[in-house]
Amino acid sequence: MLNIVMFLAAVLALAQFGAYYWRSLIASRAARPLSERFRIATGYESSAPGAQDFGALLSFYRLTPELKKHTYNLCGIQVYYRLAAALQKLPALHRWAQSEMAICTRYVAVLVDLRIERNLAYAAEMRCR
């Protein structure tokens, strides 16, 4: 019985570490500055995208073609955003959930920016050939 409890505690600790690590990867990617090309292409010239812009940026991400093999799976970030949106309804977690939703939105914005950058570089490479 003690072995089972210790095993479950270890699995829980590993899962918690994995979740924190995944969250830190998202936050570090979301901290990248957005290019001027992104601001012009998406219309966010004067302000950064907010938490409410997640759906629009996700649609923009799906509409921008990926010409090389650098695809990202956004299922996890979508689930995390929906979880934060659900927790936002609780008064005690409202501010935290808002900031997490903003990080998710910023993450998708950075991915859109990377796609625009890669596609322009690929187009320039093709012109040189």
N, CA, C and O atoms as a Tinker XYZ file with bonds, in Angstrom:
   516  protein
     1  N      0.826000   -1.194000    0.000000    73     2
     2  CA     0.000000    0.000000    0.000000    64     1     3
     3  C      0.870000    1.257000    0.000000    63     2     4     5
     4  O      0.577000    2.226000   -0.701000    81     3
     5  N      1.918000    1.230000    0.777000    73     3     6
     6  CA     2.829000    2.368000    0.838000    64     5     7
     7  C      3.500000    2.586000   -0.518000    63     6     8     9
     8  O      3.742000    3.724000   -0.921000    81     7
     9  N      3.795000    1.505000   -1.209000    73     7    10
    10  CA     4.402000    1.613000   -2.531000    64     9    11
    11  C      3.480000    2.332000   -3.517000    63    10    12    13
    12  O      3.925000    3.149000   -4.323000    81    11
    13  N      2.210000    2.017000   -3.438000    73    11    14
    14  CA     1.231000    2.640000   -4.330000    64    13    15
    15  C      1.122000    4.126000   -4.036000    63    14    16    17
    16  O      1.081000    4.939000   -4.960000    81    15
    17  N      1.074000    4.488000   -2.772000    73    15    18
    18  CA     0.987000    5.906000   -2.379000    64    17    19
    19  C      2.233000    6.662000   -2.844000    63    18    20    21
    20  O      2.126000    7.775000   -3.359000    81    19
    21  N      3.393000    6.073000   -2.666000    73    19    22
    22  CA     4.630000    6.722000   -3.098000    64    21    23
    23  C      4.670000    6.854000   -4.627000    63    22    24    25
    24  O      5.116000    7.875000   -5.152000    81    23
    25  N      4.213000    5.840000   -5.324000    73    23    26
    26  CA     4.178000    5.894000   -6.776000    64    25    27
    27  C      3.240000    6.988000   -7.251000    63    26    28    29
    28  O      3.586000    7.756000   -8.150000    81    27
    29  N      2.053000    7.068000   -6.656000    73    27    30
    30  CA     1.090000    8.097000   -7.040000    64    29    31
    31  C      1.625000    9.494000   -6.733000    63    30    32    33
    32  O      1.412000   10.423000   -7.511000    81    31
    33  N      2.313000    9.646000   -5.610000    73    31    34
    34  CA     2.909000   10.939000   -5.267000    64    33    35
    35  C      3.985000   11.319000   -6.282000    63    34    36    37
    36  O      4.086000   12.484000   -6.667000    81    35
    37  N      4.775000   10.366000   -6.709000    73    35    38
    38  CA     5.818000   10.631000   -7.698000    64    37    39
    39  C      5.208000   10.995000   -9.050000    63    38    40    41
    40  O      5.686000   11.910000   -9.720000    81    39
    41  N      4.164000   10.290000   -9.449000    73    39    42
    42  CA     3.498000   10.585000  -10.714000    64    41    43
    43  C      2.860000   11.970000  -10.658000    63    42    44    45
    44  O      2.934000   12.723000  -11.629000    81    43
    45  N      2.241000   12.309000   -9.546000    73    43    46
    46  CA     1.628000   13.622000   -9.374000    64    45    47
    47  C      2.684000   14.727000   -9.422000    63    46    48    49
    48  O      2.468000   15.764000  -10.049000    81    47
    49  N      3.820000   14.508000   -8.765000    73    47    50
    50  CA     4.899000   15.491000   -8.784000    64    49    51
    51  C      5.458000   15.655000  -10.194000    63    50    52    53
    52  O      5.754000   16.772000  -10.617000    81    51
    53  N      5.602000   14.566000  -10.911000    73    51    54
    54  CA     6.095000   14.627000  -12.284000    64    53    55
    55  C      5.106000   15.361000  -13.183000    63    54    56    57
    56  O      5.514000   16.157000  -14.030000    81    55
    57  N      3.824000   15.107000  -13.009000    73    55    58
    58  CA     2.801000   15.796000  -13.799000    64    57    59
    59  C      2.804000   17.294000  -13.497000    63    58    60    61
    60  O      2.661000   18.116000  -14.402000    81    59
    61  N      2.965000   17.636000  -12.236000    73    59    62
    62  CA     3.008000   19.043000  -11.850000    64    61    63
    63  C      4.240000   19.724000  -12.464000    63    62    64    65
    64  O      4.149000   20.838000  -12.978000    81    63
    65  N      5.375000   19.052000  -12.406000    73    63    66
    66  CA     6.589000   19.598000  -13.015000    64    65    67
    67  C      6.395000   19.783000  -14.516000    63    66    68    69
    68  O      6.791000   20.808000  -15.071000    81    67
    69  N      5.798000   18.811000  -15.166000    73    67    70
    70  CA     5.543000   18.911000  -16.604000    64    69    71
    71  C      4.633000   20.078000  -16.948000    63    70    72    73
    72  O      4.869000   20.790000  -17.924000    81    71
    73  N      3.598000   20.274000  -16.149000    73    71    74
    74  CA     2.680000   21.390000  -16.389000    64    73    75
    75  C      3.390000   22.729000  -16.202000    63    74    76    77
    76  O      3.201000   23.643000  -17.005000    81    75
    77  N      4.191000   22.854000  -15.171000    73    75    78
    78  CA     4.939000   24.097000  -14.943000    64    77    79
    79  C      5.952000   24.339000  -16.056000    63    78    80    81
    80  O      6.145000   25.476000  -16.487000    81    79
    81  N      6.593000   23.283000  -16.517000    73    79    82
    82  CA     7.558000   23.420000  -17.598000    64    81    83
    83  C      6.864000   23.859000  -18.877000    63    82    84    85
    84  O      7.348000   24.762000  -19.559000    81    83
    85  N      5.736000   23.236000  -19.217000    73    83    86
    86  CA     4.974000   23.605000  -20.399000    64    85    87
    87  C      4.535000   25.062000  -20.314000    63    86    88    89
    88  O      4.623000   25.804000  -21.292000    81    87
    89  N      4.061000   25.467000  -19.135000    73    87    90
    90  CA     3.627000   26.854000  -18.927000    64    89    91
    91  C      4.784000   27.832000  -19.101000    63    90    92    93
    92  O      4.600000   28.920000  -19.648000    81    91
    93  N      5.971000   27.455000  -18.640000    73    91    94
    94  CA     7.125000   28.347000  -18.796000    64    93    95
    95  C      7.539000   28.460000  -20.268000    63    94    96    97
    96  O      7.969000   29.527000  -20.706000    81    95
    97  N      7.413000   27.377000  -21.031000    73    95    98
    98  CA     7.702000   27.440000  -22.465000    64    97    99
    99  C      6.731000   28.384000  -23.179000    63    98   100   101
   100  O      7.133000   29.162000  -24.044000    81    99
   101  N      5.471000   28.307000  -22.812000    73    99   102
   102  CA     4.461000   29.186000  -23.406000    64   101   103
   103  C      4.761000   30.637000  -23.064000    63   102   104   105
   104  O      4.723000   31.505000  -23.936000    81   103
   105  N      5.061000   30.905000  -21.791000    73   103   106
   106  CA     5.327000   32.279000  -21.359000    64   105   107
   107  C      6.585000   32.841000  -22.005000    63   106   108   109
   108  O      6.624000   34.017000  -22.367000    81   107
   109  N      7.611000   32.013000  -22.151000    73   107   110
   110  CA     8.844000   32.519000  -22.758000    64   109   111
   111  C      8.648000   32.815000  -24.238000    63   110   112   113
   112  O      9.183000   33.802000  -24.742000    81   111
   113  N      7.902000   31.991000  -24.934000    73   111   114
   114  CA     7.624000   32.249000  -26.353000    64   113   115
   115  C      6.728000   33.478000  -26.493000    63   114   116   117
   116  O      6.904000   34.269000  -27.420000    81   115
   117  N      5.781000   33.643000  -25.591000    73   115   118
   118  CA     4.861000   34.779000  -25.660000    64   117   119
   119  C      5.552000   36.105000  -25.363000    63   118   120   121
   120  O      5.031000   37.165000  -25.712000    81   119
   121  N      6.705000   36.059000  -24.732000    73   119   122
   122  CA     7.419000   37.284000  -24.368000    64   121   123
   123  C      8.184000   37.890000  -25.540000    63   122   124   125
   124  O      8.687000   39.008000  -25.430000    81   123
   125  N      8.280000   37.180000  -26.649000    73   123   126
   126  CA     8.994000   37.715000  -27.813000    64   125   127
   127  C      8.277000   38.944000  -28.353000    63   126   128   129
   128  O      7.047000   38.998000  -28.359000    81   127
   129  N      9.044000   39.929000  -28.808000    73   127   130
   130  CA     8.395000   41.118000  -29.390000    64   129   131
   131  C      7.777000   40.796000  -30.744000    63   130   132   133
   132  O      8.274000   39.949000  -31.488000    81   131
   133  N      6.702000   41.477000  -31.042000    73   131   134
   134  CA     6.022000   41.291000  -32.322000    64   133   135
   135  C      6.593000   42.269000  -33.339000    63   134   136   137
   136  O      6.892000   43.418000  -33.014000    81   135
   137  N      6.739000   41.801000  -34.571000    73   135   138
   138  CA     7.341000   42.631000  -35.608000    64   137   139
   139  C      6.340000   43.650000  -36.136000    63   138   140   141
   140  O      5.135000   43.564000  -35.903000    81   139
   141  N      6.889000   44.610000  -36.852000    73   139   142
   142  CA     6.054000   45.625000  -37.484000    64   141   143
   143  C      5.191000   44.997000  -38.585000    63   142   144   145
   144  O      4.056000   45.418000  -38.806000    81   143
   145  N      5.744000   43.979000  -39.277000    73   143   146
   146  CA     4.970000   43.288000  -40.310000    64   145   147
   147  C      3.718000   42.645000  -39.721000    63   146   148   149
   148  O      2.648000   42.687000  -40.327000    81   147
   149  N      3.857000   42.051000  -38.541000    73   147   150
   150  CA     2.704000   41.439000  -37.884000    64   149   151
   151  C      1.657000   42.498000  -37.568000    63   150   152   153
   152  O      0.470000   42.303000  -37.832000    81   151
   153  N      2.090000   43.605000  -37.011000    73   151   154
   154  CA     1.152000   44.671000  -36.639000    64   153   155
   155  C      0.391000   45.194000  -37.853000    63   154   156   157
   156  O     -0.809000   45.458000  -37.773000    81   155
   157  N      1.083000   45.341000  -38.967000    73   155   158
   158  CA     0.425000   45.833000  -40.174000    64   157   159
   159  C     -0.509000   44.774000  -40.752000    63   158   160   161
   160  O     -1.631000   45.087000  -41.150000    81   159
   161  N     -0.054000   43.530000  -40.802000    73   159   162
   162  CA    -0.855000   42.452000  -41.394000    64   161   163
   163  C     -2.124000   42.158000  -40.608000    63   162   164   165
   164  O     -3.157000   41.835000  -41.195000    81   163
   165  N     -2.055000   42.266000  -39.292000    73   163   166
   166  CA    -3.207000   41.923000  -38.471000    64   165   167
   167  C     -4.032000   43.126000  -38.028000    63   166   168   169
   168  O     -5.150000   42.965000  -37.538000    81   167
   169  N     -3.493000   44.324000  -38.195000    73   167   170
   170  CA    -4.237000   45.516000  -37.806000    64   169   171
   171  C     -4.034000   45.940000  -36.369000    63   170   172   173
   172  O     -4.756000   46.812000  -35.886000    81   171
   173  N     -3.081000   45.357000  -35.669000    73   171   174
   174  CA    -2.786000   45.749000  -34.286000    64   173   175
   175  C     -1.646000   46.766000  -34.274000    63   174   176   177
   176  O     -0.651000   46.579000  -33.573000    81   175
   177  N     -1.791000   47.829000  -35.040000    73   175   178
   178  CA    -0.704000   48.793000  -35.185000    64   177   179
   179  C     -0.480000   49.614000  -33.927000    63   178   180   181
   180  O      0.665000   49.911000  -33.589000    81   179
   181  N     -1.538000   49.987000  -33.227000    73   179   182
   182  CA    -1.365000   50.878000  -32.081000    64   181   183
   183  C     -1.300000   50.143000  -30.751000    63   182   184   185
   184  O     -0.744000   50.666000  -29.786000    81   183
   185  N     -1.849000   48.961000  -30.685000    73   183   186
   186  CA    -1.864000   48.261000  -29.399000    64   185   187
   187  C     -1.564000   46.775000  -29.603000    63   186   188   189
   188  O     -1.693000   46.235000  -30.701000    81   187
   189  N     -1.168000   46.149000  -28.522000    73   187   190
   190  CA    -0.913000   44.705000  -28.558000    64   189   191
   191  C     -2.241000   43.961000  -28.470000    63   190   192   193
   192  O     -3.200000   44.480000  -27.898000    81   191
   193  N     -2.311000   42.766000  -29.023000    73   191   194
   194  CA    -3.552000   41.992000  -28.922000    64   193   195
   195  C     -3.863000   41.646000  -27.468000    63   194   196   197
   196  O     -2.964000   41.337000  -26.685000    81   195
   197  N     -5.135000   41.703000  -27.124000    73   195   198
   198  CA    -5.560000   41.393000  -25.767000    64   197   199
   199  C     -6.137000   39.996000  -25.664000    63   198   200   201
   200  O     -6.213000   39.265000  -26.652000    81   199
   201  N     -6.538000   39.637000  -24.465000    73   199   202
   202  CA    -7.056000   38.296000  -24.195000    64   201   203
   203  C     -8.281000   37.973000  -25.052000    63   202   204   205
   204  O     -8.503000   36.817000  -25.412000    81   203
   205  N     -9.067000   38.985000  -25.374000    73   203   206
   206  CA   -10.284000   38.771000  -26.157000    64   205   207
   207  C    -10.001000   38.505000  -27.629000    63   206   208   209
   208  O    -10.909000   38.125000  -28.369000    81   207
   209  N     -8.765000   38.696000  -28.069000    73   207   210
   210  CA    -8.406000   38.517000  -29.471000    64   209   211
   211  C     -7.917000   37.108000  -29.801000    63   210   212   213
   212  O     -7.422000   36.878000  -30.905000    81   211
   213  N     -8.041000   36.177000  -28.885000    73   211   214
   214  CA    -7.530000   34.827000  -29.086000    64   213   215
   215  C     -8.154000   34.154000  -30.307000    63   214   216   217
   216  O     -7.441000   33.599000  -31.142000    81   215
   217  N     -9.458000   34.202000  -30.410000    73   215   218
   218  CA   -10.154000   33.559000  -31.524000    64   217   219
   219  C     -9.773000   34.149000  -32.871000    63   218   220   221
   220  O     -9.588000   33.417000  -33.843000    81   219
   221  N     -9.656000   35.468000  -32.934000    73   219   222
   222  CA    -9.294000   36.129000  -34.189000    64   221   223
   223  C     -7.874000   35.758000  -34.604000    63   222   224   225
   224  O     -7.621000   35.494000  -35.780000    81   223
   225  N     -6.954000   35.736000  -33.655000    73   223   226
   226  CA    -5.578000   35.381000  -33.982000    64   225   227
   227  C     -5.455000   33.901000  -34.337000    63   226   228   229
   228  O     -4.647000   33.527000  -35.187000    81   227
   229  N     -6.247000   33.072000  -33.692000    73   227   230
   230  CA    -6.237000   31.654000  -34.030000    64   229   231
   231  C     -6.741000   31.445000  -35.465000    63   230   232   233
   232  O     -6.200000   30.618000  -36.200000    81   231
   233  N     -7.760000   32.184000  -35.854000    73   231   234
   234  CA    -8.251000   32.114000  -37.237000    64   233   235
   235  C     -7.190000   32.625000  -38.206000    63   234   236   237
   236  O     -6.988000   32.056000  -39.279000    81   235
   237  N     -6.516000   33.700000  -37.816000    73   235   238
   238  CA    -5.452000   34.237000  -38.660000    64   237   239
   239  C     -4.320000   33.227000  -38.795000    63   238   240   241
   240  O     -3.740000   33.084000  -39.871000    81   239
   241  N     -4.003000   32.526000  -37.708000    73   239   242
   242  CA    -2.965000   31.496000  -37.750000    64   241   243
   243  C     -3.345000   30.387000  -38.729000    63   242   244   245
   244  O     -2.507000   29.910000  -39.495000    81   243
   245  N     -4.594000   29.990000  -38.698000    73   243   246
   246  CA    -5.047000   28.912000  -39.584000    64   245   247
   247  C     -5.084000   29.361000  -41.044000    63   246   248   249
   248  O     -4.946000   28.541000  -41.952000    81   247
   249  N     -5.271000   30.662000  -41.270000    73   247   250
   250  CA    -5.339000   31.179000  -42.639000    64   249   251
   251  C     -3.966000   31.417000  -43.245000    63   250   252   253
   252  O     -3.816000   31.394000  -44.466000    81   251
   253  N     -2.967000   31.644000  -42.411000    73   251   254
   254  CA    -1.630000   31.876000  -42.956000    64   253   255
   255  C     -1.009000   30.537000  -43.316000    63   254   256   257
   256  O     -0.967000   29.627000  -42.488000    81   255
   257  N     -0.533000   30.414000  -44.528000    73   255   258
   258  CA     0.032000   29.126000  -44.945000    64   257   259
   259  C      1.385000   28.875000  -44.293000    63   258   260   261
   260  O      2.125000   29.810000  -43.987000    81   259
   261  N      1.687000   27.636000  -44.091000    73   259   262
   262  CA     2.993000   27.223000  -43.578000    64   261   263
   263  C      3.713000   26.557000  -44.732000    63   262   264   265
   264  O      3.371000   25.444000  -45.132000    81   263
   265  N      4.704000   27.240000  -45.262000    73   263   266
   266  CA     5.387000   26.751000  -46.450000    64   265   267
   267  C      6.480000   25.755000  -46.127000    63   266   268   269
   268  O      6.874000   24.970000  -46.990000    81   267
   269  N      6.970000   25.769000  -44.915000    73   267   270
   270  CA     7.987000   24.802000  -44.506000    64   269   271
   271  C      7.415000   23.946000  -43.382000    63   270   272   273
   272  O      6.285000   24.170000  -42.946000    81   271
   273  N      8.167000   22.992000  -42.921000    73   271   274
   274  CA     7.682000   22.015000  -41.949000    64   273   275
   275  C      7.818000   22.481000  -40.493000    63   274   276   277
   276  O      8.315000   21.728000  -39.655000    81   275
   277  N      7.388000   23.701000  -40.182000    73   275   278
   278  CA     7.447000   24.210000  -38.811000    64   277   279
   279  C      6.029000   24.385000  -38.277000    63   278   280   281
   280  O      5.609000   25.512000  -38.019000    81   279
   281  N      5.308000   23.329000  -38.110000    73   279   282
   282  CA     3.940000   23.439000  -37.626000    64   281   283
   283  C      3.899000   23.249000  -36.114000    63   282   284   285
   284  O      4.714000   22.526000  -35.541000    81   283
   285  N      2.956000   23.898000  -35.495000    73   283   286
   286  CA     2.760000   23.799000  -34.052000    64   285   287
   287  C      1.356000   23.268000  -33.792000    63   286   288   289
   288  O      0.405000   23.631000  -34.483000    81   287
   289  N      1.241000   22.425000  -32.809000    73   287   290
   290  CA    -0.052000   21.904000  -32.420000    64   289   291
   291  C     -0.630000   22.846000  -31.363000    63   290   292   293
   292  O     -0.051000   23.019000  -30.290000    81   291
   293  N     -1.752000   23.437000  -31.672000    73   291   294
   294  CA    -2.341000   24.426000  -30.777000    64   293   295
   295  C     -3.461000   23.858000  -29.904000    63   294   296   297
   296  O     -4.174000   24.619000  -29.250000    81   295
   297  N     -3.623000   22.550000  -29.886000    73   295   298
   298  CA    -4.686000   21.955000  -29.071000    64   297   299
   299  C     -4.482000   22.265000  -27.589000    63   298   300   301
   300  O     -5.425000   22.633000  -26.890000    81   299
   301  N     -3.262000   22.115000  -27.123000    73   299   302
   302  CA    -2.973000   22.359000  -25.710000    64   301   303
   303  C     -3.228000   23.789000  -25.297000    63   302   304   305
   304  O     -3.783000   24.040000  -24.227000    81   303
   305  N     -2.829000   24.734000  -26.136000    73   303   306
   306  CA    -3.017000   26.149000  -25.802000    64   305   307
   307  C     -4.496000   26.525000  -25.859000    63   306   308   309
   308  O     -4.950000   27.378000  -25.096000    81   307
   309  N     -5.250000   25.890000  -26.762000    73   307   310
   310  CA    -6.685000   26.149000  -26.827000    64   309   311
   311  C     -7.387000   25.632000  -25.569000    63   310   312   313
   312  O     -8.257000   26.306000  -25.016000    81   311
   313  N     -7.010000   24.452000  -25.129000    73   311   314
   314  CA    -7.607000   23.891000  -23.911000    64   313   315
   315  C     -7.263000   24.772000  -22.711000    63   314   316   317
   316  O     -8.121000   25.052000  -21.874000    81   315
   317  N     -6.010000   25.206000  -22.633000    73   315   318
   318  CA    -5.576000   26.059000  -21.517000    64   317   319
   319  C     -6.331000   27.390000  -21.533000    63   318   320   321
   320  O     -6.724000   27.891000  -20.479000    81   319
   321  N     -6.533000   27.960000  -22.716000    73   319   322
   322  CA    -7.281000   29.216000  -22.827000    64   321   323
   323  C     -8.722000   29.023000  -22.368000    63   322   324   325
   324  O     -9.259000   29.847000  -21.628000    81   323
   325  N     -9.344000   27.936000  -22.806000    73   323   326
   326  CA   -10.738000   27.681000  -22.397000    64   325   327
   327  C    -10.849000   27.450000  -20.895000    63   326   328   329
   328  O    -11.806000   27.895000  -20.261000    81   327
   329  N     -9.867000   26.753000  -20.329000    73   327   330
   330  CA    -9.850000   26.537000  -18.883000    64   329   331
   331  C     -9.723000   27.865000  -18.151000    63   330   332   333
   332  O    -10.431000   28.109000  -17.174000    81   331
   333  N     -8.825000   28.722000  -18.619000    73   331   334
   334  CA    -8.672000   30.037000  -17.986000    64   333   335
   335  C     -9.929000   30.870000  -18.164000    63   334   336   337
   336  O    -10.315000   31.601000  -17.252000    81   335
   337  N    -10.580000   30.775000  -19.327000    73   335   338
   338  CA   -11.823000   31.518000  -19.552000    64   337   339
   339  C    -12.927000   31.038000  -18.619000    63   338   340   341
   340  O    -13.737000   31.837000  -18.150000    81   339
   341  N    -12.961000   29.741000  -18.350000    73   339   342
   342  CA   -13.965000   29.211000  -17.421000    64   341   343
   343  C    -13.662000   29.665000  -15.996000    63   342   344   345
   344  O    -14.574000   30.003000  -15.242000    81   343
   345  N    -12.386000   29.673000  -15.629000    73   343   346
   346  CA   -12.004000   30.095000  -14.278000    64   345   347
   347  C    -12.127000   31.598000  -14.087000    63   346   348   349
   348  O    -12.162000   32.081000  -12.955000    81   347
   349  N    -12.192000   32.333000  -15.176000    73   347   350
   350  CA   -12.325000   33.784000  -15.098000    64   349   351
   351  C    -13.636000   34.197000  -14.445000    63   350   352   353
   352  O    -13.738000   35.294000  -13.896000    81   351
   353  N    -14.622000   33.341000  -14.500000    73   351   354
   354  CA   -15.928000   33.644000  -13.926000    64   353   355
   355  C    -15.924000   33.642000  -12.401000    63   354   356   357
   356  O    -16.828000   34.186000  -11.768000    81   355
   357  N    -14.902000   33.028000  -11.821000    73   355   358
   358  CA   -14.765000   33.035000  -10.363000    64   357   359
   359  C    -14.083000   34.330000   -9.941000    63   358   360   361
   360  O    -13.008000   34.650000  -10.449000    81   359
   361  N    -14.685000   35.082000   -9.022000    73   359   362
   362  CA   -14.111000   36.376000   -8.645000    64   361   363
   363  C    -12.675000   36.293000   -8.112000    63   362   364   365
   364  O    -11.870000   37.189000   -8.366000    81   363
   365  N    -12.356000   35.246000   -7.391000    73   363   366
   366  CA   -11.020000   35.131000   -6.803000    64   365   367
   367  C     -9.949000   34.870000   -7.858000    63   366   368   369
   368  O     -8.783000   35.202000   -7.647000    81   367
   369  N    -10.330000   34.282000   -8.985000    73   367   370
   370  CA    -9.365000   33.925000  -10.018000    64   369   371
   371  C     -9.461000   34.793000  -11.270000    63   370   372   373
   372  O     -8.798000   34.520000  -12.271000    81   371
   373  N    -10.284000   35.836000  -11.211000    73   371   374
   374  CA   -10.533000   36.646000  -12.398000    64   373   375
   375  C     -9.249000   37.268000  -12.955000    63   374   376   377
   376  O     -8.988000   37.141000  -14.152000    81   375
   377  N     -8.460000   37.918000  -12.146000    73   375   378
   378  CA    -7.243000   38.595000  -12.625000    64   377   379
   379  C     -6.207000   37.594000  -13.140000    63   378   380   381
   380  O     -5.573000   37.820000  -14.171000    81   379
   381  N     -6.043000   36.496000  -12.419000    73   379   382
   382  CA    -5.090000   35.482000  -12.845000    64   381   383
   383  C     -5.502000   34.893000  -14.189000    63   382   384   385
   384  O     -4.674000   34.733000  -15.085000    81   383
   385  N     -6.789000   34.571000  -14.322000    73   383   386
   386  CA    -7.288000   33.980000  -15.564000    64   385   387
   387  C     -7.146000   34.963000  -16.724000    63   386   388   389
   388  O     -6.814000   34.560000  -17.838000    81   387
   389  N     -7.391000   36.237000  -16.472000    73   387   390
   390  CA    -7.225000   37.252000  -17.517000    64   389   391
   391  C     -5.783000   37.301000  -18.002000    63   390   392   393
   392  O     -5.531000   37.394000  -19.203000    81   391
   393  N     -4.835000   37.239000  -17.067000    73   391   394
   394  CA    -3.426000   37.297000  -17.465000    64   393   395
   395  C     -3.019000   36.025000  -18.220000    63   394   396   397
   396  O     -2.232000   36.098000  -19.164000    81   395
   397  N     -3.539000   34.877000  -17.821000    73   395   398
   398  CA    -3.232000   33.630000  -18.538000    64   397   399
   399  C     -3.834000   33.636000  -19.936000    63   398   400   401
   400  O     -3.212000   33.155000  -20.883000    81   399
   401  N     -5.027000   34.172000  -20.067000    73   399   402
   402  CA    -5.651000   34.281000  -21.383000    64   401   403
   403  C     -4.853000   35.225000  -22.274000    63   402   404   405
   404  O     -4.720000   34.980000  -23.473000    81   403
   405  N     -4.327000   36.295000  -21.703000    73   403   406
   406  CA    -3.506000   37.232000  -22.468000    64   405   407
   407  C     -2.209000   36.568000  -22.923000    63   406   408   409
   408  O     -1.742000   36.815000  -24.034000    81   407
   409  N     -1.627000   35.728000  -22.073000    73   407   410
   410  CA    -0.410000   35.008000  -22.450000    64   409   411
   411  C     -0.697000   34.038000  -23.593000    63   410   412   413
   412  O      0.100000   33.922000  -24.523000    81   411
   413  N     -1.826000   33.346000  -23.528000    73   411   414
   414  CA    -2.206000   32.432000  -24.615000    64   413   415
   415  C     -2.388000   33.199000  -25.924000    63   414   416   417
   416  O     -1.941000   32.749000  -26.979000    81   415
   417  N     -3.039000   34.347000  -25.851000    73   415   418
   418  CA    -3.259000   35.165000  -27.041000    64   417   419
   419  C     -1.935000   35.657000  -27.599000    63   418   420   421
   420  O     -1.708000   35.639000  -28.808000    81   419
   421  N     -1.077000   36.092000  -26.711000    73   419   422
   422  CA     0.234000   36.587000  -27.138000    64   421   423
   423  C      1.055000   35.453000  -27.786000    63   422   424   425
   424  O      1.776000   35.683000  -28.757000    81   423
   425  N      0.941000   34.243000  -27.247000    73   423   426
   426  CA     1.634000   33.082000  -27.803000    64   425   427
   427  C      1.198000   32.835000  -29.247000    63   426   428   429
   428  O      2.037000   32.623000  -30.123000    81   427
   429  N     -0.100000   32.861000  -29.493000    73   427   430
   430  CA    -0.603000   32.650000  -30.845000    64   429   431
   431  C     -0.162000   33.797000  -31.754000    63   430   432   433
   432  O      0.148000   33.576000  -32.924000    81   431
   433  N     -0.132000   35.014000  -31.223000    73   431   434
   434  CA     0.331000   36.161000  -32.008000    64   433   435
   435  C      1.785000   35.977000  -32.433000    63   434   436   437
   436  O      2.144000   36.286000  -33.569000    81   435
   437  N      2.615000   35.477000  -31.533000    73   435   438
   438  CA     4.018000   35.233000  -31.868000    64   437   439
   439  C      4.134000   34.150000  -32.937000    63   438   440   441
   440  O      4.976000   34.253000  -33.829000    81   439
   441  N      3.302000   33.115000  -32.858000    73   439   442
   442  CA     3.330000   32.070000  -33.880000    64   441   443
   443  C      2.904000   32.605000  -35.248000    63   442   444   445
   444  O      3.470000   32.224000  -36.272000    81   443
   445  N      1.907000   33.487000  -35.260000    73   443   446
   446  CA     1.500000   34.116000  -36.517000    64   445   447
   447  C      2.650000   34.957000  -37.062000    63   446   448   449
   448  O      2.937000   34.929000  -38.259000    81   447
   449  N      3.297000   35.695000  -36.188000    73   447   450
   450  CA     4.437000   36.516000  -36.588000    64   449   451
   451  C      5.562000   35.655000  -37.169000    63   450   452   453
   452  O      6.175000   36.023000  -38.171000    81   451
   453  N      5.826000   34.520000  -36.543000    73   451   454
   454  CA     6.852000   33.610000  -37.056000    64   453   455
   455  C      6.477000   33.063000  -38.430000    63   454   456   457
   456  O      7.333000   32.932000  -39.304000    81   455
   457  N      5.208000   32.748000  -38.617000    73   455   458
   458  CA     4.770000   32.251000  -39.930000    64   457   459
   459  C      4.948000   33.310000  -41.002000    63   458   460   461
   460  O      5.409000   33.009000  -42.103000    81   459
   461  N      4.589000   34.542000  -40.691000    73   459   462
   462  CA     4.754000   35.632000  -41.658000    64   461   463
   463  C      6.231000   35.800000  -42.001000    63   462   464   465
   464  O      6.597000   35.927000  -43.169000    81   463
   465  N      7.070000   35.798000  -40.972000    73   463   466
   466  CA     8.515000   35.952000  -41.174000    64   465   467
   467  C      9.093000   34.817000  -42.021000    63   466   468   469
   468  O      9.858000   35.063000  -42.953000    81   467
   469  N      8.729000   33.584000  -41.697000    73   467   470
   470  CA     9.236000   32.433000  -42.457000    64   469   471
   471  C      8.749000   32.443000  -43.908000    63   470   472   473
   472  O      9.503000   32.125000  -44.828000    81   471
   473  N      7.489000   32.810000  -44.096000    73   471   474
   474  CA     6.962000   32.833000  -45.454000    64   473   475
   475  C      7.637000   33.908000  -46.293000    63   474   476   477
   476  O      7.899000   33.693000  -47.476000    81   475
   477  N      7.923000   35.058000  -45.698000    73   475   478
   478  CA     8.629000   36.103000  -46.433000    64   477   479
   479  C     10.059000   35.676000  -46.753000    63   478   480   481
   480  O     10.559000   35.949000  -47.844000    81   479
   481  N     10.719000   35.007000  -45.805000    73   479   482
   482  CA    12.076000   34.514000  -46.056000    64   481   483
   483  C     12.069000   33.444000  -47.137000    63   482   484   485
   484  O     12.967000   33.406000  -47.978000    81   483
   485  N     11.072000   32.581000  -47.121000    73   483   486
   486  CA    10.959000   31.535000  -48.127000    64   485   487
   487  C     10.693000   32.147000  -49.500000    63   486   488   489
   488  O     11.255000   31.699000  -50.499000    81   487
   489  N      9.844000   33.162000  -49.551000    73   487   490
   490  CA     9.565000   33.826000  -50.817000    64   489   491
   491  C     10.813000   34.518000  -51.364000    63   490   492   493
   492  O     11.064000   34.487000  -52.569000    81   491
   493  N     11.594000   35.143000  -50.481000    73   491   494
   494  CA    12.835000   35.788000  -50.910000    64   493   495
   495  C     13.826000   34.752000  -51.420000    63   494   496   497
   496  O     14.540000   34.990000  -52.394000    81   495
   497  N     13.865000   33.599000  -50.755000    73   495   498
   498  CA    14.751000   32.513000  -51.193000    64   497   499
   499  C     14.346000   31.999000  -52.570000    63   498   500   501
   500  O     15.203000   31.706000  -53.404000    81   499
   501  N     13.069000   31.890000  -52.802000    73   499   502
   502  CA    12.587000   31.410000  -54.082000    64   501   503
   503  C     12.879000   32.413000  -55.213000    63   502   504   505
   504  O     13.127000   32.009000  -56.349000    81   503
   505  N     12.849000   33.711000  -54.904000    73   503   506
   506  CA    13.143000   34.723000  -55.918000    64   505   507
   507  C     14.613000   34.680000  -56.324000    63   506   508   509
   508  O     14.948000   34.980000  -57.470000    81   507
   509  N     15.487000   34.310000  -55.399000    73   507   510
   510  CA    16.923000   34.268000  -55.666000    64   509   511
   511  C     17.314000   33.080000  -56.527000    63   510   512   513
   512  O     18.389000   33.085000  -57.126000    81   511
   513  N     16.487000   32.089000  -56.599000    73   511   514
   514  CA    16.821000   30.871000  -57.358000    64   513   515
   515  C     16.657000   31.053000  -58.812000    63   514   516
   516  O     16.897000   30.123000  -59.582000    81   515
